[in-house]
Amino acid sequence: MKFYEDGEALTDPQGFFCAGVHCDVKGARDGKLDLGIIYSKKPCNAAGVFTTNDVQAAPVRYSKILVADGESTFHAILANSGNANACTGQQGENDNLKMVSEVARQLNIEKNEVLVCSTGRIGIPLPISRLTAGIRDASEDIVDECEGARAFQKAILTSDTCTKSCSAKIKTSLGEVTIGGVVKGAGMIEPNMATMLAFITTDIGAKNMALKKVLSDAVEHSFNRITIDGDMSTNDTVLILANGASGCELSKESKSVQKSFAEAVNAICSCLARKCVTDGEKVTKFVKVKIKGAKDDTSAMKVARCISNSLLVKSSWYGSDPNWGRIVDAAGYAKVGLSFEELSIFYNECPVLKNGKPLVENKSKWKEIVSAKEFSIILELNMGNAVGEVWSNDLSEEYVNFNKSE
C-alpha cells in the first residue's frame, strides 16, 4: 500500500469531481466557502455510518434511509457547513429535499441518487435561497470539471483550523486502485461516532454490503476510538462511494487484495481520526489511552473512555501534571470490578504504578513525558487479556473561552 497525507484526496480516484463555493450560509458575509459537492459520472455503490444520537438532523435521517436500501447507487454527495439543519422540524425536512432536488436538477440525475450532509449550528433554519444559489454555482464547476477537491475540503470546515485529507493506492490484478478521504471535525467529538463529516471515494468496484462491512470495521477502530470533549453530535456521518472506474471489481480479486483494500480504508479512517484529535478545539496535546488486561473488550473501552473524557484528567494533561491519582479514580468509576492493588500504569514506557504501588523515584521522568505534545498512558488492569485504546487530548482554558458562545 502506498499512503499519502494531505493532497487532493477525493479526486485522486478516477472519475470523481468536486466543487466548493461560498453561499453565505451563516449570513456573515465573510467569503468563507461553505457548500460543496462530490460527483461521479459513473453510478457509485455506497455505505455509511451515522450518529447514534437519538436527536438526528434531517440530512442524517434522509441519507440513512437511502444507504440502508442496500441496492441503490448514487452520483453525488452535497455537504454544507455553518448550519446543521438539526432540530428544525418539518421545515428542515422540506429544505433538505429542496437541496436534493436542486442538485439532481443541476446535474441531471435522480433525487434518490444524491446524499446530503450538513454541519454547523443546531436549531436554526437553513437560508435555503442562498443554499440553492450555491448549489447552482457548485454544479457549474462540476460540469466544467474544475479542480475543486481542495475547495470542497475548505467548504465543509466549521471550527477546524485546517483541512484534513489522505489517500492510498493498492495493487490489484488490473493495476492500482485509489482510495481518498477527507474529514472535518474539531469539537463535539466523542466515540460512537464523532462530530464530524468524513467522505471516502474509491475507483474500485464493490457491492454495497461489502463496502458496509469494510467501512463499519474501519470506523469502529478509528472514529469510534477518539474523544475531544465527550459530546456526541446530531450530524455525524461517514460515507464511502465506489464507482468502479478502475475496471477492478473487489469481489473478483484475491483474498489478499480484498484484505489490502480493507487495510487501506482502515488506514485512511485512522489517519483522519487522528487529524481530528490533533486539530481539536484549542487543544495542545495528543494522548493515547491504552487499556491492557481487561476481562473483555467492552470493559477495556469503558475504562479508556472514562479516563479520556474526565475533565480532571484532561485538565492535568494541559497543566503537564503527572497526576496518576486522577487516572485511577476515572478508571474506578467505569465500574468494571477492577482492584487498585492489581493496577499498573505507564507513561510511555516509564512505570508509574506497579500493582498499586507508586514508583515515586520516576516522578521527574513522568513530568517530562506529560509535558510533551504527544504521549501514551498505559493502564494494566490484570483482569484478563482484552485491550482497548482511545485517542484523546487535553482541556485548555482557551477551549472554555472559545465555546462560551458561537
C-alpha positions in Angstrom: 0.0 0.0 0.0 1.2 3.5 -0.9 -0.1 6.1 1.5 -0.2 9.9 1.1 -1.2 12.5 3.7 -3.0 15.7 2.6 -3.4 16.5 -1.1 -6.5 16.4 -3.4 -7.7 13.0 -1.9 -11.3 12.8 -3.1 -10.5 13.3 -6.8 -7.4 11.1 -6.7 -9.6 8.1 -7.6 -10.6 8.1 -11.3 -14.0 9.6 -12.3 -14.6 11.9 -9.2 -15.1 15.6 -9.3 -15.5 18.1 -6.5 -16.6 21.7 -6.0 -16.6 24.2 -3.1 -18.3 27.6 -3.1 -19.4 30.4 -0.9 -23.1 30.9 -0.4 -23.1 32.7 2.9 -24.9 30.1 5.0 -24.3 32.0 8.2 -25.0 35.4 6.8 -21.6 36.6 8.0 -20.5 37.9 4.6 -17.1 36.6 5.3 -16.5 35.0 1.9 -15.9 31.5 3.6 -16.5 28.5 1.4 -19.5 26.7 2.9 -21.1 24.4 0.4 -19.5 21.5 -1.6 -20.4 18.7 -4.0 -18.7 15.4 -4.7 -19.8 13.9 -8.0 -19.1 10.8 -10.2 -20.5 10.4 -13.7 -20.5 6.7 -13.1 -23.0 5.4 -10.6 -21.5 4.6 -7.2 -22.2 1.9 -4.7 -22.1 3.3 -1.2 -22.1 2.7 2.5 -22.5 4.9 5.5 -22.1 5.1 9.3 -24.1 7.6 11.2 -24.5 9.2 14.6 -26.2 7.1 17.3 -27.7 10.2 19.0 -31.4 10.0 19.5 -31.7 13.5 18.1 -30.7 13.4 14.5 -30.5 16.1 11.8 -32.7 16.0 8.7 -29.8 15.1 6.3 -28.8 12.2 8.6 -32.3 10.7 8.6 -32.6 11.2 4.9 -29.2 9.7 3.9 -29.6 6.8 6.4 -32.8 5.6 4.6 -31.2 5.8 1.2 -28.0 3.9 2.2 -29.9 1.3 4.1 -31.6 0.2 0.9 -28.5 -1.9 0.1 -29.2 -1.9 -3.6 -29.2 1.8 -4.5 -26.5 3.6 -6.4 -25.5 7.3 -6.2 -23.9 10.0 -8.2 -23.4 12.9 -5.7 -23.0 14.0 -2.1 -24.0 17.5 -1.1 -22.5 19.0 2.1 -22.8 22.4 3.7 -21.2 23.9 6.8 -22.4 26.7 9.0 -25.8 25.2 9.7 -26.6 21.7 10.8 -30.2 21.6 9.8 -30.9 19.8 13.1 -33.9 20.3 15.4 -35.6 22.4 12.6 -38.8 20.3 12.4 -40.7 19.9 9.2 -39.1 23.0 7.7 -35.8 21.3 8.0 -37.1 18.2 6.2 -38.5 20.3 3.4 -35.3 22.3 3.0 -33.3 19.1 2.8 -35.5 17.9 0.0 -35.2 21.2 -1.8 -31.4 21.0 -1.8 -31.5 17.4 -3.1 -33.9 18.4 -5.8 -31.7 21.3 -6.9 -28.6 19.1 -7.1 -30.5 16.5 -9.1 -31.8 19.1 -11.5 -28.5 20.8 -12.0 -26.5 17.6 -12.6 -29.3 15.8 -14.5 -29.6 12.9 -12.1 -32.4 11.4 -9.9 -33.1 12.8 -6.5 -32.6 9.4 -4.8 -29.0 9.4 -6.3 -28.0 12.3 -4.0 -26.8 12.0 -0.4 -26.8 15.0 1.9 -24.7 16.1 4.9 -24.8 19.3 7.0 -22.7 20.6 9.9 -22.8 23.7 12.0 -25.3 25.5 14.3 -28.2 23.5 15.7 -31.8 24.7 15.8 -31.6 27.4 13.2 -33.5 27.1 9.8 -31.4 26.9 6.7 -31.1 30.0 4.5 -32.5 27.9 1.6 -32.4 30.5 -1.1 -28.7 31.1 -0.6 -28.1 27.4 -0.5 -29.9 26.7 -3.8 -27.9 29.5 -5.4 -24.7 28.0 -4.1 -25.8 24.6 -5.4 -26.1 26.1 -8.9 -22.7 27.6 -8.7 -21.1 24.4 -7.4 -22.8 22.4 -10.1 -21.5 24.6 -12.8 -17.9 23.9 -11.5 -18.7 20.2 -11.5 -19.9 20.3 -15.1 -16.9 22.2 -16.2 -14.7 19.6 -14.3 -12.9 22.3 -12.4 -10.2 21.3 -9.9 -12.3 21.6 -6.8 -11.1 19.0 -4.4 -9.3 21.5 -2.1 -12.2 23.9 -2.3 -14.6 21.1 -1.1 -12.3 20.4 1.8 -12.5 24.1 2.9 -16.2 24.2 2.3 -17.0 21.6 5.0 -15.0 23.2 7.8 -16.5 24.7 10.9 -14.2 25.3 13.9 -11.4 23.4 12.3 -8.1 25.2 11.8 -7.1 23.2 8.7 -8.3 20.8 6.1 -7.7 17.1 6.7 -7.2 14.6 3.9 -5.2 11.5 2.9 -5.2 8.8 0.2 -3.9 5.4 -0.5 -3.1 3.1 -3.5 -3.2 -0.7 -3.6 -2.2 -3.2 -6.3 -4.8 -5.4 -7.9 -4.8 -7.8 -10.8 -5.7 -5.0 -13.1 -3.3 -2.4 -11.7 -3.6 0.2 -9.0 -6.8 1.4 -7.4 -7.0 4.5 -5.3 -8.9 5.4 -2.1 -9.1 9.1 -1.0 -10.6 10.5 2.2 -11.4 13.9 3.9 -12.8 14.8 7.2 -14.0 17.8 9.2 -14.2 17.9 12.9 -12.7 19.7 15.9 -15.4 19.9 18.6 -18.3 17.8 19.9 -16.1 14.7 19.4 -17.0 11.5 21.3 -17.0 7.8 20.3 -19.9 6.2 18.8 -19.1 8.5 16.0 -17.5 11.8 16.5 -19.0 15.1 15.4 -17.6 15.0 12.0 -18.3 14.5 8.4 -16.0 12.1 6.6 -16.1 11.3 2.9 -14.2 8.5 1.2 -14.1 7.8 -2.6 -12.6 4.9 -4.5 -12.4 3.8 -8.1 -12.7 0.1 -7.2 -16.0 -1.6 -7.9 -17.6 -3.1 -4.8 -21.1 -4.2 -3.7 -22.9 -2.1 -1.1 -22.8 -4.9 1.5 -19.0 -5.4 1.1 -18.5 -1.6 1.4 -20.6 -1.6 4.6 -18.5 -4.3 6.3 -15.2 -2.6 5.4 -16.4 0.8 6.4 -18.0 -0.3 9.7 -14.9 -2.2 10.7 -12.7 0.8 9.9 -14.9 3.3 11.7 -15.0 1.1 14.8 -11.2 1.1 15.0 -10.8 4.8 14.2 -13.6 7.3 14.5 -15.2 5.4 17.3 -11.9 5.4 19.3 -11.5 9.2 19.6 -12.8 11.8 22.0 -12.2 15.5 22.4 -14.9 16.8 24.7 -17.3 13.9 25.4 -20.1 15.4 23.3 -21.8 13.4 20.6 -23.3 15.4 17.7 -26.6 15.2 15.8 -25.0 15.1 12.4 -22.1 12.6 12.4 -21.7 10.9 9.1 -19.1 8.8 7.3 -19.8 7.9 3.7 -17.9 5.9 1.1 -18.6 5.9 -2.7 -17.1 3.3 -5.1 -17.6 4.0 -8.8 -15.6 1.1 -10.3 -13.9 3.4 -12.8 -10.6 1.5 -12.5 -12.3 -1.6 -14.0 -11.4 -3.6 -11.0 -14.2 -5.5 -9.1 -13.4 -6.2 -5.4 -15.4 -9.5 -5.3 -13.3 -10.9 -8.3 -10.0 -10.1 -6.6 -7.9 -12.5 -4.5 -8.4 -12.6 -0.7 -5.1 -10.8 -0.3 -6.3 -7.9 -2.5 -9.6 -7.7 -0.6 -7.6 -7.6 2.7 -5.4 -4.9 1.3 -8.4 -2.8 0.4 -9.9 -3.2 3.9 -6.5 -2.2 5.4 -6.3 0.9 3.1 -9.8 2.1 4.2 -8.8 1.4 7.8 -5.6 3.4 7.4 -7.4 6.3 5.9 -10.0 6.4 8.7 -7.3 6.1 11.3 -5.3 8.9 9.7 -8.3 11.2 9.5 -9.4 10.3 13.1 -6.0 11.3 14.4 -6.1 14.6 12.5 -9.4 15.4 14.2 -8.0 14.9 17.6 -4.8 16.9 16.9 -7.0 19.7 15.5 -9.4 19.6 18.4 -10.7 23.0 19.6 -7.8 24.8 21.4 -6.1 21.5 22.3 -2.3 21.4 22.9 -1.7 17.7 23.4 -2.5 14.3 21.8 -2.8 11.5 24.2 -3.2 7.7 23.6 -5.0 6.0 26.4 -4.3 2.2 26.3 -6.0 -0.3 28.5 -4.5 -3.8 28.8 -5.6 -6.9 30.8 -9.3 -6.2 30.9 -11.8 -9.0 31.3 -13.4 -8.2 27.9 -13.3 -5.6 25.1 -16.4 -3.8 26.5 -14.7 -3.3 29.8 -11.5 -2.1 28.2 -13.2 0.5 26.2 -15.4 1.7 29.1 -12.3 2.3 31.2 -10.5 4.0 28.4 -13.4 6.3 27.7 -13.9 7.2 31.4 -10.2 8.3 31.6 -10.2 10.1 28.2 -13.4 12.1 29.0 -12.5 13.0 32.6 -12.3 16.8 32.9 -9.9 16.5 35.8 -7.6 14.1 33.9 -7.7 16.3 30.8 -7.0 19.4 32.8 -4.0 17.8 34.4 -2.7 16.9 30.9 -3.0 20.6 30.0 -1.0 21.5 33.1 1.7 18.9 32.4 0.8 17.4 35.8 1.5 13.6 36.0 -1.4 13.1 38.4 -1.9 9.3 38.2 -4.5 9.5 41.1 -7.0 11.2 38.7 -6.4 8.4 36.2 -7.0 5.7 38.8 -10.2 7.5 40.0 -11.6 7.7 36.5 -10.8 4.1 35.8 -12.6 3.2 39.0 -15.9 4.9 38.2 -16.1 2.8 35.0 -17.2 0.1 37.5 -15.8 -2.9 35.8 -14.7 -4.6 39.0 -11.0 -3.6 39.0 -8.8 -3.8 42.1 -6.4 -0.9 42.9 -3.8 -3.4 44.2 -3.7 -5.1 40.7 -3.2 -1.8 38.7 -0.1 -0.8 36.9 0.4 2.4 35.0 3.0 3.6 32.5 3.6 7.0 30.9 5.0 5.9 27.6 7.4 3.2 28.8 8.1 4.7 32.2 6.5 2.9 35.1 4.3 5.0 37.4 2.4 2.4 39.4 3.2 -1.2 39.9 0.5 -3.4 41.4 -0.9 -0.5 43.3 2.5 0.9 44.5 3.6 4.3 43.1 7.2 4.4 41.8 7.9 8.0 43.0 11.6 7.7 42.1 10.5 8.2 38.5 8.5 11.4 39.2 10.8 13.7 37.3 10.6 11.4 34.2 6.7 11.4 34.5 6.7 15.2 34.4 9.0 15.2 31.3 6.8 12.8 29.4 3.4 14.5 30.1 5.0 17.9 29.2 5.4 16.7 25.6 2.9 17.4 22.8 2.2 13.7 22.5 2.4 10.8 24.9 0.7 7.5 25.8 -0.8 6.3 29.1 -0.9 2.5 29.5 -3.1 1.1 32.3 -2.8 -2.6 33.0 -5.9 -4.0 34.9 -4.6 -7.6 35.3 -8.1 -9.0 35.0 -7.9 -10.8 31.6 -6.5 -10.4 28.1 -8.7 -7.8 26.5 -7.3 -4.5 25.3 -8.8 -1.1 24.3 -7.5 2.2 23.1 -8.9 5.7 22.8 -7.2 8.8 21.3 -7.8 12.0 23.3 -6.4 15.4 24.2 -6.1 17.9 26.9 -8.6 20.6 28.1 -7.4 24.2 27.9 -8.9 27.4 29.3 -8.9 28.6 25.7 -11.4 25.8 24.9 -13.8 27.1 27.5 -13.5 30.7 26.2 -13.9 29.5 22.6 -17.2 27.7 23.4 -18.8 30.3 25.6 -20.8 31.5 22.6 -20.9 31.0 18.9 
